[in-house]
Amino acid sequence: MLGLKGAGGWLLAIGVALTGCAVGPDFERPAAPDVEGYAPEPLPQQTTSAGVTGGEAQRLVQNLDIPGQWWTLFHSKALNALIEQALRNNPTLPAAEAALRQAWENVYAAQGAFFPTAVVSFSPSRNKTATGVTFTSASSGKPWFTLYTGQVVVAYAPDVFGGTRREVESLGALAEFQRFQLEAAYLTLTSNVVAAAVQEASLRGQIAATEEIIRIETQALDILRKQLALGQVAGGDVAAVEATLAQAQATLPPLQKQLALQRDLLTALIGRFPSQQPAEKFDLASLQLPPDLPVSLPSKLVEQRPDVRSAEAQMHSASALIGVAVAAQLPQFTLAATGGTTSNLISQFITTPGTAFWTVAGNVAQTVFDAGTLLHKRRAADAAFDQAAAMYRSTVITAFQNVADALHAVQSDAETLRAAVAAERAAFKSLEIARRQLQLGAISYLGLLTAENTYDTALLALVQAQAARFADTAALFQALGGGWWNREDAAPPKTWDIEFVP
């Protein structure tokens, strides 16, 4: 066994000496796009304002950092509580965390190739010699004998050209990919909860507006019925207003259905079943617009977006696999050492001289003909990297588009809300005049119907415009990455920090 120890040390020394450079390209992170903003023209410093809920002016602050819990900026305890439940119970996050753990275990498993493998075995056997042969040694003595063999086999494949290192590098990059997939799942979940809460608030506002419209039209119908009893209007006029009221009432059940479906969605997002709906409910008055909105520098956006970082990690993995393919075309080295003892008696297994044996061997193999298999695998690795690079660029362009769209929406919907407020107030004033004139008999039912339809449209548009302001704000935070780098509710993620020396 002493000989085996010496052979193992010699084996490891040779492996270290043979370990050389890592072939293939060394990955370099892509540079940030050379652009200065998200629109051809400079962004205004703040949005317009309107004197209703959700109509506050918002300042656009360049390079303002994003808090890890950005949804708290809406100052809604119900929203905060719901997101806490979603983070605790929604199964998408544990699934992403498990995928990340799996990726890191694959890295650790692959790192085992940097070291020799040792296998210990013990083989007892009972044997019978053939006595019918002519050899004296086979036909004399007892034909039965017992043999005990114990040995240690040490094998090592020196990473001469860095193929193993590149393979581990690729797996490490895939672990980074899973890390940012986890961050993307976190951002998507929290953003979906915020969006669902805003939509619920919008639907409740639309239901309240529809009920107000029904109330107003019911009052107008009562007036016409009284005038009909006095012979001041025709029955057809009353029937026309009744039809308008019925149409307004018909719009209420679909809104109530949408609200029920929205509650089901919120329940699923927090990891519950439909019969376990949360107590938290949302209306527009319970939400506040954040006064300051971040506008991250374009050079920082590629650092902040989890999808961009995931695409970069995939690109890194594809780059490392080129090195794996190149190393496969080069000579393959293996070293092996075997040592042990063998004896006819278990009591003499270790103590008897002359029972030990050992072997040290090396091998170099080079593929000389494979019908182009390794060459085409190398070309396939090159093509995979080109694909990953193109997908990375596509992801970056989409990220910038998302931010630009969100910024346009923030500006445009603020203007829309201001116009909607003016339209609703004007329509309500016109409706009030029409109702008074109807009571005095100064106008026909057609004038009232026109005023009512105008107010119906304006009131619903106002509620939708209010909700759009909150939805736009949430979309901007999501488009900018959601502040995952400032999260305090998770341990710092592992990073791939092994250097690969060319």
LINBEL-V724418 format. One record per backbone hydrogen bond with DSSP energy under -1.0 kcal/mol. CO is the residue of the C=O (numbers start at 0). NH is the residue of the N-H. If there is no record, write none. Layout:
BEGIN
co-><CO/CO>
nh-><NH/NH>
END
This chain:
BEGIN
co-><0/1/2/3/4/5/6/7/8/9/10/11/12/13/14/32/44/49/51/54/57/58/60/60/68/69/70/71/73/75/76/77/78/79/80/81/82/83/84/85/90/91/92/93/94/95/96/97/98/99/100/101/102/103/104/105/106/109/110/111/116/118/120/122/124/126/134/135/142/144/146/147/148/149/150/151/152/153/154/155/157/160/161/162/163/164/165/166/167/168/169/170/171/172/173/174/175/176/177/178/179/180/181/182/183/184/185/186/187/188/189/190/191/192/193/194/195/196/197/198/199/200/201/202/203/204/205/206/207/208/209/210/211/212/213/214/215/216/217/218/219/220/221/222/223/224/225/226/227/233/234/235/236/237/238/239/240/241/242/243/244/245/250/251/252/253/254/255/256/257/258/259/260/261/262/263/264/265/266/267/272/282/283/290/292/294/296/296/299/300/304/305/306/307/308/309/310/311/312/313/314/315/316/319/320/321/322/323/325/326/331/333/334/335/336/337/338/339/340/342/344/345/351/354/356/358/360/362/364/369/371/372/373/374/375/376/377/378/379/380/381/382/383/384/385/386/387/388/389/390/391/392/393/394/395/396/397/398/399/400/401/402/403/404/405/406/407/408/410/411/412/413/414/415/416/417/418/419/420/421/422/423/424/425/426/427/428/429/430/431/432/433/434/435/436/443/444/445/446/447/448/449/450/451/452/453/454/455/456/457/458/459/460/461/462/463/464/465/466/467/468/469/470/471/472/473/474/475/476/477/482/483>
nh-><4/5/6/7/8/9/10/11/12/13/14/15/16/17/18/34/59/51/54/49/46/292/63/294/71/72/73/74/287/79/80/81/82/83/84/85/86/87/88/89/94/95/96/97/98/99/100/101/102/103/104/105/106/107/108/109/110/112/113/114/154/152/150/148/146/144/138/139/128/126/124/342/122/340/120/338/118/336/116/334/159/22/165/166/167/168/169/170/171/172/173/174/175/176/177/178/179/180/181/182/183/184/185/186/187/188/189/190/191/192/193/194/195/196/197/198/199/200/201/202/203/204/205/206/207/208/209/210/211/212/213/214/215/216/217/218/219/220/221/222/223/224/225/226/227/228/229/231/230/237/238/239/240/241/242/243/244/245/246/247/248/249/254/255/256/257/258/259/260/261/262/263/264/265/266/267/268/269/271/270/275/285/286/58/60/62/299/300/303/304/308/309/310/311/312/313/314/315/316/317/318/319/320/323/324/325/326/327/328/329/364/362/155/360/153/358/151/356/149/147/347/348/354/341/339/337/335/333/331/372/375/376/377/378/379/380/381/382/383/384/385/386/387/388/389/390/391/392/393/394/395/396/397/398/399/400/401/402/403/404/405/406/407/408/409/410/411/412/414/415/416/417/418/419/420/421/422/423/424/425/426/427/428/429/430/431/432/433/434/435/436/437/438/439/441/447/448/449/450/451/452/453/454/455/456/457/458/459/460/461/462/463/464/465/466/467/468/469/470/471/472/473/474/475/476/477/478/479/481/480/485/486>
END
